[in-house]
Amino acid sequence: MGAPPEKDGCCKTITKFLFSHIGLCLMVVLYCVAGGFIFEHLEKNNEEQICYESRSEYEPMQSKTINSTLKIFYEYGGAITNEQTRDLMVLQLESVLETFRNNTLAIGYNGRWCQLYGQPNGPTYDWSWAGAVLFSVTVVTTIGYGHIAPKTVWGRLVCIAYAVLGIPLMLLCLANIGDALADIFRFIYAKICCCGACRKKKDKDKVTPIKHSESGGQWDNDKKALTEMTGPQIAPLDTNFTRVPSKSPTDSMDMSDTRRLTSAGSRSGGKNKVQIVPLDLKKNDPVILDDDSDSDEEDEDMENRKVTVPLTITMIVIGGYIFGGAVLFGLWEGWDWLQSAYFCFITLSTIGFGDVVPGRDFDNPQVQAQLMLGSIYILFGMAILSMCFSLMQEEILAKARWIGQKLGIVEKEAED
């Protein structure tokens, strides 16, 4: 009977962790890593098979082109020709080479030696694990470079299912982590950049507890002197305190209250006089007038949420990330600064033309590391972009509300 509650508690704990900030980021990373293994398994062998097929179509075409070229030279006497025959020979050679070029582009052969796949000096697979991870990242982030695409039936079906599950997961992660990073960045901006000046100060004064000393202090001295002069005064049981109007401890009685108390005492014969005896407070008991220490943290959170980051700061963050990526990819890929910045902007904006993609230099031994670097850059860049969009949205709403208040369209919020 005790097993089901424990199982339910475990499931709730796991679910709560999975939908936390760390859990969502971990799920996205694991999802992309799993996609790398899946697409590598589905497309890697097919890539090698396509290379052999295109190579088998290319070789006869290459032989035919060579024979046609030699035939032209033989018909026109080789290099010993006059001006008229040389022009005819050039026209025929151009026609042969144009046909060879178009056929090569049609079959998609890239000149690789297919039998050297997987060897140290051989060509590198497009569908290596790092390349498949980059492809998975471009799918879930909707960038879609298009530099590689699944060609097999199973690869395309799995790609559809992978995108259907991965895109909502990525959007959920970006929304979640974007808000968290926005809160962190807003807190840092309020603490460091603003130096606390942009935080709204509290109007109410904080009342600190009043603690009595162990000896009682001036209170015990006054009470002792009063007791020695008048003796212990005890209020009679029949004293009617309802005649005394309610006053705060600091207010004094007016003349009408004094006359009413005097007349009441005279009617009772002066026996039942009203005696105001101070309360006998215990030593070391603090007097708490207003304790708002429990709500300090909530007030601080409310104040931090009121801070908005200017648009210039968020644009500087985005520009800095693009500039850092441009420097990094410029060093790794040998691109110029414009090409690197162009790639970073097209990537972070999810346009993804695919004309500039890292890891396409297959002669470079660090091509796998470059592909992984591109994947990490994309994931972090999407999170930072989501954070900046959240901050920009808050700033734009705040500016629009301010303009509306100035124009009288929006009512001003009542200040606490």
N, C-alpha and C positions, 0 to 999 in steps of 0.2 A: 504493500500500500504506500510505502514511502518513496518508491522509485519514480513515479510520474512527477511529483513536485520537484524533485532534484533535477529531473530531465528538463522540465519546463524552465527552471531557473538557469540551467546551463545554456539552453537555447536563447533565452533572453539576453544573457551576458554576451554570447557570441554575436547576436544580432546588433546589440548596442555597440560593440566594438567595430563591427564591419561598417556601420554607418557613421562612425566618428571620423574626425579629420584624418587621423593616421590610417584607419581602416579603409577609407575610400581611396586614399593615395596608394596604399599597398595593393588594393584590388586592381587598380588601373595598371600599375607596374606589372603585376603578375599576369594580368590579362594580355598585355603586350608581349611579355616574355613567352607565354603559352602560344600566342599567335605566331611568334617567330618559329617555334618548333613545328607547329602544324603546317604552316605554309612552306617551310623548308622541306618537310617530308613530302608534301604533295607536288611541289613544283621543281625540286632540284633535279630529279631524274628526267623529268620532261624537258628541262632546259638542255641537258646533254643530248637527249634524243633529237630535239629540234636542231641542235648544232650539226649532228651527223646528217640529218635530212637536207638541210640547206647546203652543207658541204658537198653532198652527192649531186645536187643540182648545179652547184657552182663549177665543179671541175670540168664537166663536158662543155659548158659554156666558155670557160677559159680556154680550153683546147681549140674550140671552134674559132675563137677570136684570134688566137695565135696563127692558126692555119690561114685564115682570111688575110691577115696582115702580110704573111710571107708570100701569099699568092699575088697580092698587089705588087710587091716588090719584084717578083719574078716577071710579071706581065709588062712592067714598065722599065725593065732593065736595071733594077737596083738603084744605086746612087748615081749612076751615069745616065742622066736624063736631061732633056732640054726643058725650057721654061714651060711649054705647053703641057707636056706629059707630067711634069712635076705638079702642076696645079690639079690635074685630074687625079693623080695619086693621093694628094692631100685631101681632096674631097671624099674619096673612097675610104681613106683611113679614118677621117672624122665620122663618117657614117658607121663604120664598124665599131669604133670606140664608144659612140653614143648608144648603140644597141647593147653593148656589153655593160655600160653603166646602168642603163635602165633595168636590165635583167637582174643585175646584182642588187639593186635597191629593192626590186620586187620580191626576191626570195629572202631578203633580210639577212644575208650572210655578212658577218663582221670580220672575217678573216682569221678567226681563231682556229687553233689546232685542237680539234675535239678530243683526240686521243691523249692529250696532255692534261686534261681536267683532273684536278686533285693532286697533281705533282708539284714539287717545289717551284719549278720554273714554268709551270703551265698556266693557263688562263684561270681567272678567279670566277667562281660562280656568282651570278647576280642574285640567286636565291640561296646565298649562304645564310647562316643563322642571324648574323648582324644585319644583312640586307633585308631579311624577312621581318626582323624586329622593326626596322625603319619603315617598311611597308605597312606593318600593323599600326604603328603610331600615326602614319598619314591617313589611315582609314578611320580610326576612332576620332581623330581631330578634324576630319573632313577636309584636310589639306589636299590630298590626292595628287602627288606629283605626276604620276603616270609614267615614270621612268621604267618601272617594271609593273607587270600586271599578270594575274593568273591566266594561264592558257588552257589548262585542263578543265574538264567538266566538273570534277569534284572540287577543284580549286575555286572555281567561280561560285559554285553553290555554297561552299564553306565561307567564302568572302561575303556573300549576302547575309548569311546568318551571323557572321562575326560582326558585321557593321550594324545589324539590327540590335544586337545586344551591347556592343561596345560604345556606340555613339551616345545613347542615353546615360550609360555609366560614366562616360567622360564628361558629359554636360552636368550631371549631378555632382561629380567630383569638383569640377571647376566652380560651380556655384557655391559649394560648401567651403572649399579651400580659399576661394576668392574673398568671401566674407571674413574668414578667419585672418587671412593675411591683411585685409583692409583694417581690421581692428588693431592688429599689431602695429601696422604702419601708422595708423592714426595716433596710437598711444606714444610711439616714438616721436612723431612730429610734435605732439603736444608737450612732451617732456623735454626734448632736446631743441628742436627748431624754434618752438614758440617760447621755451623756457617758462611755461606755465602762464604766460601773459594772456593767451587766448582762451583760457578756461574761465568760466563764469564763476565769480566769487559768490560765496554764500552771504546773504544779508543778515541772517539771524546770528546772534551772538551765542557762542557756546558757553554753557554754565558748568563750571567745574564743581565737583563734590566738595563740601565743606566738612572737613574732618576735625573732630575734637582731639585735643591732646590727652594724654593719659591722666594728667593732674586735674583736668577739667577747665583750667584757665580762668578767665575773667567771669565766666558763667557761674562757676561754683563759688567764687568770692562774693558775687552779688547776691546769690541765693542765700549764702550763710549769713551775710549781714542783715538781709531782710527777715530771716527767721529769728535772729537774736533780738531784733527790735520789737517785733509784733507777736512772736511766738508762732507756733504752727497754726495755720488757718485752714479750716476744712469747710468747704461749701456745704450748707445744709441741704438735706434731701428734698425739702419742699421749695427750694429756690426755683423760680420760674425763669429759665434762661431764654425762653422764647421771646421775652420782651426786648432782649438785646438785639438790635438789628445786626445783620450779617455784614461784617466789615473785613477787609483784607488786613493782614497783620501790620502793614505799614501805615494804614489810614488811622486818623484820630477821630474821636467822637465830636460831633458838633454840639451846639448848645441845647438843641431840642432833645437830643438823646440824653444829655446830662440831667436836664430837668425831669425827664420821664423816669429815670432811674432814681432820682432823689425823692420824687413823690411816692414811688412804689415803696421805698424804704421807710418813709414816714408813716404810711398806712399800716405797715407791719410792726410798728412800734420800735423800729430800730434794732430789732433782735436778729432778723434774718437779712443781714446785709450781704450784698453781693460781693464776693471776694474773687478777684481774678488771680488765680494761682498759676504760675508758669508750669509748663509741663516738665516733668522730671525725666529728662532724656538720659539714657544710659551712656556711660562713657564709651568712647571709641566708636560710637555709631555715627556714620556719615549722614549728612543731610543732602539728599539728591533733589535738586530743584528741577532739572531737565536733563535727562540722559538720552542723548541721541547717538551714542557710540555704536549702537547696533546698526544704524542706518548710514554710518559714514561711508562704508564701502559701496552701498547702493548709490549714495549721492555722488561719489567719485565716478562710478560707472556711468551715471546719467550725464555728468559733466563731460566725460571723455567722449560719449556718444554725440554730444553737441558739437564737437570739433569737426570742422570740414577742412579737407586738404585742398589748397588751390590747384587749379588746372595746370598751372605752370610746373608745379612739383611733379604731378603725375606724368606730364609730358616729358619732363627731364628723366624720370625713371624709365619710361619706354625708350626714349632716345639713347639713354646710357646702356640699356640691355642690347639694343641693336648695334650700337657702336662697339661694345665688348665682343659681340658675336662676329662683327665684321673683322675686327683685329684677329680673333682666334682662327676663323676660317681662312683669312688671308694668309696666316702663317702656315696652316696645315695644308691648304689646297693650292697655294701659290696664286690665288686670285688677286686682282687689284682691289683697291678699297671700294670703288663703286660697285663692282660685281659682288663683293662680299656683302656690302650693305643692302644691295638689291635683293640678294638671296634671303637675308634675315627679315627684311620687310615683307617680302612676298610670302615667307613662311609664317610669320606671326599674324599676318592679316588673313591667313587661311586661303589666300588666292591660289597659291601652288601651281604655277605654270609648269614647272618641271624642266625648264630649259637649263637651269643651273641647279645641280644636285651634288652634294658631297659624296665622295667615295666612288667616283666613276673612273679614276685613273687606276686601271687594274694592274699596271706595272709597279705601283707603289706598294711596298710590303705592309704599310700601315693603313691599308684601305679598310680593314675591318674595324679598327679603332676609330677611324673617321666616321664610319656609319653609326657606331654606337654613340659617338659624340653628337652627331646630328640628332639622334633620337632623344638624348638627354636634354639638348638645347631646346627642342620642340616642346617637351613636356614641361620643363621649368618656365619656358616662355609663355605658354598658354596659361599657366597659373598666375604669373605676374601680370599678364594682360587682363585676366579676369579681375585681379585685385585693383588694377588701375581703372577699369571700367566701373567697378563698384564705387570707388572714390570719386570718379568724375560724375557719376550719376547723383551722388549726394550733393556735390558742389553745385551742379546745375540746378537741382531742385531748390537748394538754399537760395541761389541767386534769383530764380524765378519767383520764389515766395517773397523775397525782399522787394523785387520790382512790383509784385502784386500789392504788397502793403503800401508802397509809396503811391501807387495809382489808386488805392482805395478799393481794389477788387477783392483782396484777401484781408480778413480781419486780423488784427494783431493779437498774438497770443498773450494771455494775462500772465504777468510776471508773478512768481511766487514770492 
